Amino acid sequence: MLKYLYRDKKFLLSSFFIVSLLLLSIGNSIIFDGEIKQTNMKFDSNGDFISSPPFPPSFEHPLGTDIHGYDLLNIIIEGSKYTIGSALIVTILRIGIAFLFSSLLSTYLYKWIPLLRTITEPFTIIPQILIAYFLLVNVLIIPPDGKAEPFIIRALFETIVLTFIAIPTLTLHITSLMRSYWNEDFIETSKVLGGTKLHIFSRHILPRFSEQGILLFLQQFIQVLTIFAHLGVLKIFFGGTFVDYSQVDAPKTLSYEWSGLIGSYYPLLKTKPWIPLIPIIFYTLTVISLVVIKNPIRDALHSKDKNIKEIINS
């Protein structure tokens, strides 16, 4: 499969785009301590005042600045580790925890699957975004008195919430997938030959799932980014939403996470369109990149399964 992917230029370009954003963001935090370049006012060579922020895209500011003069390219780079990184962590936790539960259920506790299906049914009806919103709104929005938990606590709480709201349905999905493997003919043959459940799981079930698990991981990655975007529109920003109750300014993100930027910049869409469009474009490009990465992996797996079936039939 790797040889197939290495020849896919779209796959390589999309992977490079995401990895580069993460590395640049981490590097900005390490080298420049996460500092964002700010331009308060512009003057000509004679020292005369020219203009004040926001500044549109130019050679000096390739993506322009926000209304406070902060460079949008710097902001996008700084926020990418919170956008892509936090979504990546939530996805890893989702897949990891659901995999552990599913492994036990499909191998030893499969009689409990009907009970699990009954428990998870409400989670398939109620959208995850609604559950997340009601659990997070009172924690992430900074109250008028300014007393709130530290950023790391709020970010950790949001990570836990976004992880566990998907565990029931994801566990059921993976369990059903693994049980379909257990019902195949070669598994019955392995049982007749004396293979233990642990042996069969490690030698047959796990390798089969690992390939499908890659696709499931990418699907969950996209879903988490979508939930972040919905929360951003609802003014629930990753790590906390700062509201200046003494002014009429829009709520601000404390981490420069892209969905928070979209939510806070959206009111400027008609007057200063480049400001909200920049995080929207990068958010869209990231999701498209993940889809582009997923498609060749899916095609490679389908091609592999087709070749195996042809060998068996021949």
N, C-alpha and C positions, 0 to 999 in steps of 0.2 A: 504494500500500500504506500510506503514511503517513496518508492521510486516513482509511482504514479503522481504523488503530490508534488514532488520536486520539479516535475515537468509542467505543472500548472502555474502559469505566471500570475493569474488572478489570485490564487491561493497565497503565493509568496508575497505579492504586493500587499494584500490585506493583512497578512501576518506581520509584515514589516511595519505597516502603519500603526497597528495597535501596540506592538512591542516598543516602537520608537517613542510613542507618546508616554508610555509608562517610564521608560528609561530617562527621557528628558525631564519628566516631572520629578522623579526621584533625585536626579542630578541637580535640579534647581533647588530642591530642599537641602541637599547635602552641601553644595558649593556656595549657593547664595542665600541659604537659610530661608528659602521660600519667599524672598523679597520680590515684590511686584513693582516694576518701573512706573513712576508717576510723573506726569507733566502738568503742572498747575496752570501755567500761562506761556504764551509764545511771544517773543520779541524779535524785532528785526535787528540788523547789524548796527543801527543807531541807538538801540535800546528802547525803541518805541513799541508800545503794546500792539500786538497784532490780533490775537484771539485767545479765547479761553475754552476749556473742555466742555463738551466732548469733541474730539478731533476725528474726522473721518479717516478711512484707510489712506495711507501715504507711504513714502519711502521710509520715513522715520518710524511710523507705526503701521506695519503691513496690514493689520486687521483693525486699525483704529483704536480708540480708547473709549472707556465708559464715561459717564457724566462727571466723574470725579478725576478724570485724567489718567486712570490706571490703564496700562497697555493691555489690550484684549488678548494678544498673543501670549503674553506672560500669564495672564489669568487662565487661559485655556490649558496651557502647559501645567501650571500649578494644580489646577483642578482635576486633571486627567487621572492622577493616582487615586483620588477619592472616588471618581466616577467609575473608571475601569477596575481599579484595585478593590474597592468595596464590593462591587458587583461580582468580581472574581471570588472574593472570600465567601460571600453569601452562597454562591453557586457550589463551591467546594464543600461547604458545610452541609448544604442541602443534599447533595449527591452522597457524601460520605455517611451522614446519619441515616438517610433512607436506605442506603445500601446495606448497612449493618442490620437494621431491622428486617429488611427484605430477605437477607441471607438466612437469618434465624427462622423467619416465617416460612419461607419456601422449602427449607431443608428439614426442620424439626417440628415446626408449629403450624403446618399448613391447614390443620383443622380449624385454626382461628381466623382464616382468611375471610369467611362469611361475616364474622363479627367485625373485622377491620373494614370490610366493604360497607357495613351498616354505619360505622362510626364516621367514615370519610364522606358519606353521601352529602351531608350539609355543606362540606367544604367545596364540593363540585357545583353547588347552586349559588352560594354567596361568593362574589368576586373577592379575590385576595386583596385588592386595593382598598375595599371598604373595611375589611378587618384591620389592615395595616393602619389606615387613617385613624380609626377610633382608638387604637392602642397607642399611637404615636403623638397625636395632636397635643395632648396635655403635657407631654414630656419634652418635645422638641421646640415648641414655640416659647421663647423667652418671656416670662411674665412681666407685668409692668414694674414690679419692684426690682427686677433685674436679678433676683436670686434663682439660680438654676444650677443643676449638676454640671460638673466639668465636662468639657467637650468629649473627652475619651469615654466617659460614662454614657453620654447620650448616643455617641456613635456605636458603642458596644450594645446598648439596648436596642437600637434600630436594627443592628445586624442580627441579633437574636430573634427579634420579632419577624423580620423578613425571612429568616431561615425556617422557623418552626411553623409558620402559616402554610408552608408548602409541604411539610413532612408527611402529613396523612395521605394526601392524594398521590404524592410522589412514591411513597412506600408501597401503596396499593399497585401503582403502575409497574414498578420494578418487580414486585412479588409476582404479579400476573405474568410478566415476561419470563422470570426464572422458572415458574411452574410449567410454562409451555415447553421449556427445555427439558424439564424432568419427565415430561410425558412422551418424549421422543423414543424411537425404537432402540437406538444404540445405548440409551441409559438403562433400559430394561435388560439388555444384554450384559452390561457392566454389573448390574445387580446379581444376575444369575451366576456370573463368574466370581462373585464374592466381594465385590467392591463395596466399601463402607460409604455411608452418606458423606462423610468428610472428604474421602478420597474422590468420590464422584463430583462433589462440588468443586474441589480445587483443580481437578484435572479436566473436567468437561464443562461444568456450568460456568465457572469463572472466566475461562477464555472466551466462551461464546458471548457472555455479557460484556466483557471488556470492550469489544468492538462497538456494540450498540450503545455502551455507556458513553463513548466519545460523543456520539450524536446527541444523546440525552443531555450531556453536560453543556454542549453548545446551545441547545434549545432552552435550557434553564438559564444560561447566561443572558440570552436575549430577553427572556421573560423578566429577569431581575432588572435589567436596564429599562424595560417598559414600565415596570412598577415604579422605579425611581422617577421616570419622566412624569407619570401620573401624579405622584406625590409632589413633584415640583410645581405642577400646575395648581395643585391644592395648597401651595405655600408651606409644604412640609419638606424642609431641606435637610440633607444629610448632615448629621452632627448638631443641628439646631437652626432655628429660624430667628434672626434678630429683628425685632420690631422696635423702631424708635417712636414711642407713644407720644412724644412731645412735638413731632412733626408729621407731615403727610407723606413722607417718603415711603416707597414700597418696601416690603420686608426684604432683608438681605440674608444671603447665605454666609455662613461663618467658615466654610471650607473651600469655596469656589467650585464646588461640585456642579457639573454642567446642568443637571436638572434644576438645581437651585438658581443658577444663573438665568435659565430660561424663565423661571417663575418670577424672579425679581426684575428682569429686563423687559418682560413682555409688554408692560404699559408703554414702552418707548417704541413699539413697532411702527407706529404711524409717523412719529416725529423724527426719530433717529433709528431707522430700520436696521442699519448694520450692527447695532449693539446686540439686540436679541437674536438676529439671524446668525451671528458667529457661533454661539453655543448650539443653536439648533442644527446648523450645518455639521458641526463636529459630532454631535450626538447621532445624527442620521448616518454619517459616514462610518461611525463605529458599528452601528447595528448592521448596516449593509456589509461591512467587512466580515462580521461574524457569519452572516448568511452566506457570503462568498466562500468563507472557510469551510462552512458546514457542507455545502453542496458537493464539492469534489470528494470529501470524505465519505459522504453517503453513496456517491456513484462508485467509488472504489470498493466499498463494502458490498454493494449490490453486484458488481462485476466479479468479485471474489466468490460470493455465494453462487452465482451463475456457473462459474467455472467448476466449482466443487460438485454441483448437481450434474453437470455434463460428464464429469469423470465418473461419478457414481452410476449414472445411467448407461454409460458405455461399457 
